[in-house]
Structures are given as structure tokens and as C-alpha cells.
Amino acid sequence: MKSRVAACVSALAVAGLIGASGAALAQEKTFDLKISHWVPPSHPLQKSLEEWGASVEKESGGTIHYKVFPSQQLGKAFDHYDMARDGIADLTYINPGYQPGRFPIIAAGELPFLMSNGVGGSVALDKWYRKYAAKEMKDVKFCLAFVHDPGAIHSVSKKVLVPSDIKGMKIRPAQGTIARFVTELGGTNVQAAAPEVRETLARGVADAVTFPWGSILLFGIDKVTKEHMNVPLYTTTFALVFNKAKYDAMSPRQKKAIDDHCNSEWAAKVAAPWAKFEHDGIAKLKAEPGQDVYDISAAQLAEWQKAAEPLTAEWAAGAKKAGIDPDAALKELKAALKSENAGY
């Protein structure tokens, strides 16, 4: 008799817990996340963000829905950080280098000849930057950071072999650090978001662009560029950032679903397909008729590395103004890259 009573009590307790859990789920608000980026829907980032959203939706028990808006549908590429801050979108893809000087700490990832590949580089950058994100991106909830596979110089007609070849050229830089590099080498910067680069080159407004390889083909830039320096010159830092008000309105369980997708593991998941896509672009461009993908000598590479040295000092000055120890921070970043087999 006692065992029957105990069993009934136990069953009622379980039913009560299930009922309470169901009631808690019923009380949770349903959220529709607007995920915004500015590259075409054919870009690998589109699928990565769809997978991110679907995984969040599943973990949230279907209480967080999502829709991805590509191709600057919700706003210009340069505005995506402020779009997340202001709630125009809930999760946005940003290029901190589009606004030189605004995010001086993460700009360490832009330094030339720092990273050798996009996947390990993304994991290293994400792990490193988490220490500084709340300080530098305090208007939003930082989600994750990553980089593309190293990019290079692609020009309309002039073969660029050594730093002095930049003098007098008009170049669209990928980010703020490369923009300073162009200026220091005697070139002129031409600002244009990625979707606008082909037209900028076609109209003669710029002579060359610093860009990752696969995206040269994706954006149709190969229709106007013919000379491609085959050296991993730079990477561009990116981040996914979340609207604070939307996050704060969520239940603890929903916040956990977001937090579980804002980490270094997901930085690698977002970066990996894109990194492969960009790296594969080297072989594809080599196979295209009329394209000259050329290597440079060890001596020429040494010239480039020597010319880039002042950029580290400039980054350090900006980072120090932002309130961090630049020498220690850069040492930490290089150690993280080494541990991920992504140092140059």
C-alpha cells in the first residue's frame, strides 16, 4: 500500500513538473529575429547565418524564429553596427574596419602578414577578443568574431610586385589598416563597400582592390581585374553583434540559446565554409583565361613585410588610447594564432 501511495505521489510530482515546464514555455514570448548582412545570398555567409538561426530556433523550443536579410536590404554595409545598436536589425554582420578608428582593439586582426588561414585565425581572434569586446562594442551584445581567408592585391592592369609600385595608384582598401598602408606607400584610397567595388573599378575610379580570392569571382570583379599578387597580405575582421534590448527581453532559457551560439565554436562554423570558398578562388582565377595570378620572390616579400612594420606601431598607439596594453595584447593574439596553427 505504501509503495502504491509513493508511486502515486511520484507520478503527481512528475506531472506537476511537466505542467510547470509547459506553463513556463507558454509564458515565454516568441521572438522574430531579423538577421542582416550585406553580401549576396549566394555568398557562403548566407547559409552559415541560416544554420545559426535554425540552431537557435531549435534550442529555444521554437520560441525564437529568424529571417536572414542579405544584400543590404535593411541598410548599408557601413551602418550595420549602428543597426544592431538601434534595433533596425537584431543580429548584424559587421566589418569594424569600415569605420577606421572606431574599433581600435579588434583592428589588430587587420595587420598584414599576421594570419595564414581563415578557420584557425577566426577561432584565435574570437577567443582573444572576448576579453576586450565589452569595452569596445559596449552598445551591443557581442556574439562572435571571425576573419575571411587571407586576401591580396588585385589590379585592373598594373602588376604590383613591390611596395613602391603602389605609389600613384588609386586603391579600394579592405579595411582601415590597409587604407593607412596604401597612404604610407604613396597611393590614394577609394572608399567603396564590397558590392560597389566592380563598378568603382570599371569606371576607373580605382586601379586596384584588396580583396579575398573567391569573392573576386562572386562579385564579378574578375571582369575588370587581370593582375593578382599571390601572397596572403591581410585578413579582415568581422563580428556578429546582437541588439541589447532584444536580448534583455528574453527569458533565461532563450538567452542561453543565444549564448550557446555566441562562442568560438560557432565562430569556426561561420568561418569555415567561407574560408574554403575564398581559398578555392585562387585556383579558379588561375584557370580563367586572361587572368595573371603571379607569385613574388622571397626578397620582394621581405620588402612588403618591412614596409608594413610601422602599421603595428600605429595600431599600438590606437590600442593604448583605448585603454589596453598593446604589447601584451598583441603577444596574446599571436600566441592564440600559434595555438590554432594560423600564425603567418
Protein Blocks (a to p, Z undefined) as FASTA:
>chain_A
ZZmmmmmmmmmmmmmmmmmmmmmmmmpccdddddddfbdfkbmklmmmmmmmmmmmmmnn
opaccdddehhlnocfklmmmmmmnomambdcddfklmghjlmmlmmmmpghkbfbfklm
mmmmmmmmmmmmmmmmmmbccfbdcdddddddddfklccfbfklmgopacddfblklmmm
mmmnopacddddfklmmmmmmnomambdcddfklmmmnommmmgcbdcdddfbacddddd
ddfklmmmpcfklmmmmmmmmcfklmmmmmmmmmmmmmmmmmmmmmpghiacddddfklm
mmmmmmmmmmmmmmmmmmmmnopafklmmmmmmmmmmmnopaZZ
